[in-house]
């Protein structure tokens, strides 16, 4: 298993480097082949995410027995609290640093919207999901909690076998194709040049956000380590394969198998990890929240718009709720939150477009922070319910 994990990590690193390198000499016609593959794979992820949630979360709840409802409540409360606190952490640090590195009111959003159409796939095949992410979560909760209380094994067996099907798809389809998908993502970004354009405009902001992500992970694992009685740095190091996988895929859903394995390596019991990790992959988006707040604050600050605490308090609390509905695919968090960005912060269409471009240019860092932080939540939940089991 260790050889397999290291091989996957190595493949991801190689795919990232090759994608950036090949973007300098690949002709557009060849690059579009990989863009077409990524379009198909991305649509497949959209299709499989609700089924993945149902296949992993529902059996996990059922296997936890009558304590499942309480574990669900504790996990959800921890995830939402972590998401909201990360928003306030981002707001506070940005409020202290931006006045020293950015010039207030110096930026016109329309001047920065020079994003090109970008590479298009040769063809697109729509793969609409059977139901939405929230429907999958609700159905998983209902089925899991009901089976935890109802006697009989027939439907429980069906759910367990469905979980095996989902895990087979993950092992035989998603994991083997991840390196190629990562290669395509970085190839497309390099060929279009959009990443360098955004980085050139917001380099200082990106550096601040990256430091914030590192600081947030250290805080999360220090808290989790203190609660679980484990070495926080060792636990954080064990989550590195999940971080690197998310860094390349920009998808928390595609990273779930790796996150699961690394959480168990940190000593989280299998029945807890199998429930907490897929659930947190949907509802715990602390890294994305941190990045959205930091990006929005930067645009507001540079365009001379209000950045007062009251306004951002409303924004952060609503953002935490919006993150629950965010699909675990590239750009899902910003798409789920763009409505409240416009309604609460007053961003016009140009500013919203700039927000999306800036966010997606750094999407992988937020996703990596999200899934790595899931490991910290799993440690805390495991410790809480291990204490209760002892009692």
Phi and psi in degrees as a GROMACS rama.xvg file:
@    title "Ramachandran Plot"
@    xaxis  label "Phi"
@    yaxis  label "Psi"
@TYPE xy
-64.4339  -38.6237  UNK-2
-64.5079  -38.8995  UNK-3
-64.8512  -44.2943  UNK-4
-64.262  -43.5598  UNK-5
-66.606  -36.1458  UNK-6
-63.6422  -41.5197  UNK-7
-64.3334  -43.9609  UNK-8
-60.8142  -42.4616  UNK-9
-64.8044  -41.7073  UNK-10
-62.2875  -38.0669  UNK-11
-64.9659  -45.8513  UNK-12
-61.3743  -44.3879  UNK-13
-63.1014  -41.3605  UNK-14
-62.5186  -40.8287  UNK-15
-63.1149  -47.8472  UNK-16
-65.3183  -41.6045  UNK-17
-65.8541  -39.7082  UNK-18
-60.3636  -45.7286  UNK-19
-66.3971  -43.8512  UNK-20
-64.7192  -45.2715  UNK-21
-68.2459  -21.9345  UNK-22
-64.1885  -17.6779  UNK-23
-81.2864  -21.5609  UNK-24
-133.19  -6.97623  UNK-25
-67.4783  132.109  UNK-26
-69.0135  155.927  UNK-27
-58.0987  -39.5235  UNK-28
-60.7784  -39.6872  UNK-29
-72.3072  -40.9231  UNK-30
-62.3877  -34.4903  UNK-31
-67.0316  -23.7965  UNK-32
-62.7322  -44.3083  UNK-33
-72.2514  -32.5449  UNK-34
-64.7819  -37.7964  UNK-35
-64.8505  -43.19  UNK-36
-60.2791  -44.4799  UNK-37
-63.6603  -34.9429  UNK-38
-63.0664  -44.7268  UNK-39
-66.431  -44.2326  UNK-40
-66.8382  -39.6748  UNK-41
-63.4345  -41.3182  UNK-42
-66.2812  -34.7004  UNK-43
-65.3957  -40.0828  UNK-44
-61.1539  -42.235  UNK-45
-58.2274  -37.8336  UNK-46
-71.3688  -40.4695  UNK-47
-85.0315  -20.3489  UNK-48
-56.5446  -51.4225  UNK-49
-60.3528  -38.6193  UNK-50
-67.5444  -37.0418  UNK-51
-63.4777  -43.5154  UNK-52
-61.6564  -47.5051  UNK-53
-62.7434  -43.0957  UNK-54
-70.0684  -25.9337  UNK-55
-100.63  -42.6561  UNK-56
-75.3391  -46.875  UNK-57
-59.7286  -50.8966  UNK-58
-62.5986  -34.0475  UNK-59
-62.3181  -43.664  UNK-60
-64.3611  -43.903  UNK-61
-61.7014  -39.3003  UNK-62
-73.1346  -18.7812  UNK-63
-78.6263  -10.4923  UNK-64
74.6166  -151.534  UNK-65
-69.5415  -15.1844  UNK-66
-81.8463  -1.26018  UNK-67
-62.522  -40.522  UNK-68
-61.3175  -41.3706  UNK-69
-68.4608  -40.6851  UNK-70
-64.1811  -37.5372  UNK-71
-61.534  -45.1539  UNK-72
-64.7501  -43.1064  UNK-73
-64.3028  -45.5368  UNK-74
-62.5953  -44.1567  UNK-75
-64.2145  -42.7357  UNK-76
-63.7869  -43.3753  UNK-77
-63.5518  -43.0238  UNK-78
-64.4838  -45.6844  UNK-79
-67.1344  -41.8207  UNK-80
-61.8003  -42.5909  UNK-81
-63.1494  -39.8619  UNK-82
-65.1664  -46.4379  UNK-83
-66.1044  -44.2254  UNK-84
-63.8148  -34.9681  UNK-85
-65.4037  -33.9662  UNK-86
-65.0512  -44.1343  UNK-87
-67.0025  -38.1005  UNK-88
-60.1841  -44.4715  UNK-89
-64.4012  -44.3535  UNK-90
-61.342  -44.0919  UNK-91
-65.292  -45.3094  UNK-92
-67.7148  -42.037  UNK-93
-63.2135  -39.6144  UNK-94
-62.0053  -29.964  UNK-95
-84.6314  -33.7341  UNK-96
-95.6665  -38.3077  UNK-97
-58.143  -40.4869  UNK-98
-60.2874  -21.0612  UNK-99
-91.7468  -19.742  UNK-100
-118.371  -13.4989  UNK-101
-123.338  154.258  UNK-102
-100.313  117.192  UNK-103
-64.3701  133.989  UNK-104
72.4309  14.8745  UNK-105
-94.132  -1.9845  UNK-106
-118.511  133.592  UNK-107
-108.004  118.241  UNK-108
-58.9725  -34.8136  UNK-109
-65.9559  -26.5517  UNK-110
-71.3237  -23.3824  UNK-111
-94.228  -7.23958  UNK-112
-86.8815  70.7283  UNK-113
-110.662  20.5908  UNK-114
-64.5593  133.962  UNK-115
-81.2796  171.739  UNK-116
-63.4175  -33.7249  UNK-117
84.924  173.532  UNK-118
-70.3846  138.363  UNK-119
-112.933  145.485  UNK-120
-67.601  156.463  UNK-121
-65.9008  -34.911  UNK-122
-154.47  160.68  UNK-123
-129.014  134.402  UNK-124
-115.336  113.664  UNK-125
-70.2026  134.665  UNK-126
-129.107  72.0088  UNK-127
-63.8419  135.667  UNK-128
-66.3169  155.08  UNK-129
-66.2876  -30.3955  UNK-130
-157.235  166.464  UNK-131
-78.7208  172.845  UNK-132
-62.9343  -46.0025  UNK-133
-64.9567  -37.9081  UNK-134
-62.1984  -40.1581  UNK-135
-63.8077  -42.0227  UNK-136
-63.5777  -47.6732  UNK-137
-63.0229  -44.8973  UNK-138
-62.4178  -39.5672  UNK-139
-63.3276  -43.6519  UNK-140
-62.5573  -47.0631  UNK-141
-62.3054  -50.4274  UNK-142
-65.059  -45.1617  UNK-143
-64.1293  -46.7364  UNK-144
-67.3147  -36.3206  UNK-145
-66.0372  -45.5819  UNK-146
-68.4035  -24.4142  UNK-147
-69.9701  -20.3098  UNK-148
-110.198  -18.3852  UNK-149
-98.6522  137.967  UNK-150
-77.6569  156.78  UNK-151
113.618  149.122  UNK-152
-120.815  -2.65913  UNK-153
-62.6672  -56.9532  UNK-154
-71.9638  -29.7815  UNK-155
-61.8572  -39.0149  UNK-156
-65.8863  -39.8849  UNK-157
-60.4592  -45.5035  UNK-158
-64.1745  -39.8774  UNK-159
-64.7658  -39.7767  UNK-160
-69.946  -35.3812  UNK-161
-63.6512  -38.281  UNK-162
-61.025  -39.8122  UNK-163
-63.8172  -37.3952  UNK-164
-62.9822  -46.3265  UNK-165
-62.2212  -44.013  UNK-166
-64.4276  -33.2089  UNK-167
-65.4733  -42.0924  UNK-168
-61.7195  -41.6294  UNK-169
-63.0797  -46.7393  UNK-170
-71.5874  -38.4571  UNK-171
-96.0735  -19.3785  UNK-172
-117.394  -58.6982  UNK-173
-67.7137  -52.6003  UNK-174
-60.3619  -47.8956  UNK-175
-62.9132  -29.4644  UNK-176
-90.5862  -6.57454  UNK-177
-57.0293  -47.4591  UNK-178
-58.9117  -40.4288  UNK-179
-66.4843  -39.0223  UNK-180
-63.5001  -43.3058  UNK-181
-63.4229  -43.3086  UNK-182
-56.0077  -45.9453  UNK-183
-63.8887  -37.9281  UNK-184
-62.1622  -49.5809  UNK-185
-73.8238  -29.6278  UNK-186
-63.9383  -47.0783  UNK-187
-62.6325  -45.184  UNK-188
-62.4073  -38.5889  UNK-189
-70.5028  -42.3707  UNK-190
-64.6638  -43.5087  UNK-191
-69.6755  -29.7952  UNK-192
75.8576  8.17709  UNK-193
-67.8567  -34.239  UNK-194
-63.357  -46.5292  UNK-195
-66.3776  -33.8005  UNK-196
-63.2127  -47.6374  UNK-197
-67.6826  -41.4322  UNK-198
-63.0196  -37.5415  UNK-199
-63.3347  -34.1579  UNK-200
-80.9832  -32.6707  UNK-201
-126.064  32.305  UNK-202
-56.8751  -44.5898  UNK-203
-63.3959  -39.3553  UNK-204
-65.7669  -41.0273  UNK-205
-63.3248  -40.5743  UNK-206
-62.9066  -43.4884  UNK-207
-60.7747  -44.7473  UNK-208
-64.7265  -40.9293  UNK-209
-62.2979  -44.2172  UNK-210
-63.4084  -39.1809  UNK-211
-61.0921  -41.7641  UNK-212
-61.7893  -45.3217  UNK-213
-62.3134  -45.0846  UNK-214
-62.878  -40.8029  UNK-215
-62.8454  -43.5853  UNK-216
-63.8801  -40.0979  UNK-217
-62.895  -42.6357  UNK-218
-63.5953  -46.4563  UNK-219
-60.2941  -44.535  UNK-220
-79.2519  -25.072  UNK-221
-66.3768  -42.1932  UNK-222
-65.4038  -47.5523  UNK-223
-63.3463  -40.3236  UNK-224
-64.0895  -39.8427  UNK-225
-65.3918  -40.5624  UNK-226
-69.9732  -43.897  UNK-227
-86.6479  -9.15218  UNK-228
70.9853  36.5779  UNK-229
-124.27  161.635  UNK-230
-70.799  113.635  UNK-231
-64.2673  -37.8944  UNK-232
-68.6194  -37.4596  UNK-233
-66.8783  -41.3124  UNK-234
-63.8035  -41.3033  UNK-235
-65.2244  -39.5372  UNK-236
-63.2416  -38.9261  UNK-237
-64.0394  -23.7774  UNK-238
-85.0401  1.02503  UNK-239
-57.3322  -42.8339  UNK-240
-58.7  -38.574  UNK-241
-65.4851  -41.5512  UNK-242
-59.9906  -46.6704  UNK-243
-67.8403  -37.0232  UNK-244
-62.9671  -46.6705  UNK-245
-66.3209  -33.7473  UNK-246
-60.7054  -35.7005  UNK-247
-85.7144  -42.0272  UNK-248
-82.4186  -24.9971  UNK-249
58.4504  23.8471  UNK-250
-133.926  117.513  UNK-251
-69.2187  -30.5  UNK-252
-66.3781  -44.2813  UNK-253
-67.6206  -19.6528  UNK-254
-92.0498  -10.2314  UNK-255
-52.4522  -46.0182  UNK-256
-59.1158  -40.4785  UNK-257
-70.4364  -42.0677  UNK-258
-60.9424  -41.4833  UNK-259
-58.4891  -48.8249  UNK-260
-62.3208  -41.2523  UNK-261
-74.2501  -33.2104  UNK-262
-63.6406  -41.0905  UNK-263
-66.4962  -33.8083  UNK-264
-64.1481  -28.2195  UNK-265
-79.0549  1.47384  UNK-266
97.1001  5.86176  UNK-267
-72.4103  130.638  UNK-268
-60.3725  145.882  UNK-269
-58.5131  -42.7347  UNK-270
-66.9676  -29.5416  UNK-271
-76.8564  -46.4818  UNK-272
-61.3  -42.5872  UNK-273
-63.6927  -22.618  UNK-274
-93.217  -47.0814  UNK-275
-72.1825  -44.1582  UNK-276
-64.5303  -50.9716  UNK-277
-62.2145  -36.8387  UNK-278
-65.4573  -48.2214  UNK-279
-66.7901  -26.8613  UNK-280
-60.192  -20.162  UNK-281
-102.932  -37.9186  UNK-282
-107.204  -10.8061  UNK-283
-109.752  95.0009  UNK-284
-122.275  56.1588  UNK-285
-65.4639  -39.9296  UNK-286
-65.6386  -41.3439  UNK-287
-65.9733  -40.7151  UNK-288
-62.681  -45.6434  UNK-289
-55.6933  -45.2928  UNK-290
-70.2834  -40.5826  UNK-291
-62.697  -44.1831  UNK-292
-63.4317  -44.1229  UNK-293
-63.901  -42.8431  UNK-294
-66.6689  -43.8799  UNK-295
-64.6978  -41.6372  UNK-296
-61.5564  -42.0803  UNK-297
-62.7182  -45.7117  UNK-298
-66.587  -43.0951  UNK-299
-60.9437  -44.1458  UNK-300
-64.2212  -45.7981  UNK-301
-75.236  -19.8664  UNK-302
-99.5802  2.71145  UNK-303
77.2601  21.1202  UNK-304
-88.4868  164.027  UNK-305
-63.0177  143.345  UNK-306
-134.21  28.3997  UNK-307
-71.2097  158.809  UNK-308
-63.2823  -39.5695  UNK-309
-60.1495  -44.739  UNK-310
-62.8887  -45.0336  UNK-311
-76.9851  -21.4596  UNK-312
-63.6307  -48.1831  UNK-313
-59.4762  -42.7058  UNK-314
-64.1578  -44.4954  UNK-315
-66.4951  -43.1076  UNK-316
-66.4155  -39.9751  UNK-317
-70.2326  -34.705  UNK-318
-64.0822  -39.3857  UNK-319
-59.6457  -37.7059  UNK-320
-71.0409  -41.7804  UNK-321
-62.0292  -32.3012  UNK-322
-65.3554  -26.2487  UNK-323
-62.6144  -33.4724  UNK-324
-89.9609  -0.897705  UNK-325
-74.979  125.03  UNK-326
-70.2837  148.82  UNK-327
-82.7369  51.7313  UNK-328
-126.78  162.921  UNK-329
-52.5494  127.418  UNK-330
79.2104  2.4625  UNK-331
-62.8458  -38.5426  UNK-332
-66.2338  -45.3085  UNK-333
-68.5899  -34.4149  UNK-334
-67.7659  -35.9881  UNK-335
-71.8272  -24.7748  UNK-336
-103.563  -7.13109  UNK-337
-63.24  -28.6158  UNK-338
-64.6577  -46.0162  UNK-339
-76.0181  -23.5463  UNK-340
-62.3158  -40.6384  UNK-341
-75.0797  -42.0736  UNK-342
-76.1673  -36.9187  UNK-343
-91.9161  -47.5868  UNK-344
-86.7544  -12.7826  UNK-345
77.2309  24.9245  UNK-346
-70.896  131.956  UNK-347
-81.7112  -176.522  UNK-348
-61.5938  -41.3457  UNK-349
-63.7361  -42.701  UNK-350
-68.7676  -36.3947  UNK-351
-65.249  -40.0673  UNK-352
-63.1214  -40.4759  UNK-353
-64.4879  -40.6093  UNK-354
-60.8901  -44.723  UNK-355
-63.5062  -45.0362  UNK-356
-62.2982  -44.3774  UNK-357
-66.3245  -42.0905  UNK-358
-64.2432  -49.3238  UNK-359
-65.7101  -31.6281  UNK-360
-61.263  -25.4868  UNK-361
-118.44  18.7093  UNK-362
-57.6852  -37.5446  UNK-363
-63.2854  -33.5251  UNK-364
-69.3227  -39.694  UNK-365
-65.9319  -42.9258  UNK-366
-63.0091  -42.1781  UNK-367
-61.5013  -40.4039  UNK-368
-66.1109  -39.4168  UNK-369
-57.6408  -56.2414  UNK-370
-70.1304  -32.7499  UNK-371
-67.3321  -41.0663  UNK-372
-63.7188  -26.6295  UNK-373
-58.5845  -34.0214  UNK-374
-63.9737  -34.4354  UNK-375
-69.1304  -42.246  UNK-376
-60.825  -42.5838  UNK-377
-61.9226  -39.2227  UNK-378
-61.76  -43.8666  UNK-379
-66.5553  -46.364  UNK-380
-62.4442  -41.7747  UNK-381
-60.7959  -41.5263  UNK-382
-68.1867  -41.629  UNK-383
-59.6026  -48.2152  UNK-384
-83.2072  -16.8394  UNK-385
-71.0543  -38.3529  UNK-386
-62.2181  -43.2418  UNK-387
-65.5967  -34.8511  UNK-388
-66.533  -37.5422  UNK-389
-65.0404  -41.7012  UNK-390
